[in-house]
């Protein structure tokens, strides 16, 4: 049995789910920065606590590299 990419799913909701999760993650990071709270993520299979300060640093570094579409 071969595993097809989610982008090839028949259900449009399923095809859009990855983008929706990415938007939700970005919003969670923004809220964590605004409220000065950390978030918990899974990175490389490990649970990682990320502080608001770390999130601010990453956001500042990414601000200069983003392009508008």
C-alpha positions as CSV (number, residue, x, y, z in Angstrom):
1,X,0.0,0.0,0.0
2,X,1.4,3.3,-1.0
3,X,0.9,6.5,1.0
4,X,-0.3,9.4,-1.1
5,X,0.5,13.0,-0.1
6,X,-2.2,14.8,1.7
7,X,-2.3,17.4,-1.1
8,X,-3.8,14.6,-3.3
9,X,-6.6,13.8,-1.0
10,X,-10.1,13.8,-2.5
11,X,-11.6,15.7,0.4
12,X,-11.0,19.5,0.1
13,X,-11.1,19.9,3.9
14,X,-8.3,17.4,4.2
15,X,-6.2,19.0,1.5
16,X,-6.5,22.4,3.3
17,X,-5.8,21.0,6.8
18,X,-2.0,21.4,6.6
19,X,-2.3,25.1,5.8
20,X,-4.9,25.5,8.5
21,X,-2.6,23.9,11.1
22,X,0.3,26.2,10.0
23,X,-2.0,29.3,10.4
24,X,-3.1,28.1,13.8
25,X,0.6,27.5,14.9
26,X,1.5,31.0,13.8
27,X,-1.4,32.5,15.7
28,X,-0.4,30.5,18.8
29,X,3.1,32.0,18.5
30,X,1.7,35.5,18.2
31,X,-0.6,35.1,21.2
32,X,2.3,33.7,23.3
33,X,4.4,36.7,22.4
34,X,1.6,39.1,23.3
35,X,0.8,37.5,26.6
36,X,4.5,36.8,27.5
37,X,3.9,33.0,27.8
38,X,5.8,30.1,26.4
39,X,4.5,27.3,24.2
40,X,5.2,23.6,24.0
41,X,6.0,22.0,20.7
42,X,7.4,18.7,19.4
43,X,10.7,19.1,17.6
44,X,12.5,16.1,16.2
45,X,10.2,13.8,18.3
46,X,11.1,15.6,21.5
47,X,8.8,17.8,23.7
48,X,10.3,21.3,23.8
49,X,9.3,24.3,25.9
50,X,9.8,27.6,24.0
51,X,9.8,30.9,25.9
52,X,8.2,34.1,24.8
53,X,11.7,35.6,24.5
54,X,12.8,32.9,22.2
55,X,9.6,33.3,20.1
56,X,10.3,37.1,19.9
57,X,13.8,36.4,18.7
58,X,12.7,34.0,16.0
59,X,10.0,36.5,14.9
60,X,12.5,39.3,14.7
61,X,14.9,37.2,12.6
62,X,12.1,36.1,10.3
63,X,10.7,39.6,9.8
64,X,13.6,40.6,7.6
65,X,13.4,37.4,5.5
66,X,9.7,37.4,4.7
67,X,8.4,38.4,1.3
68,X,4.8,39.4,0.3
69,X,3.0,37.4,-2.2
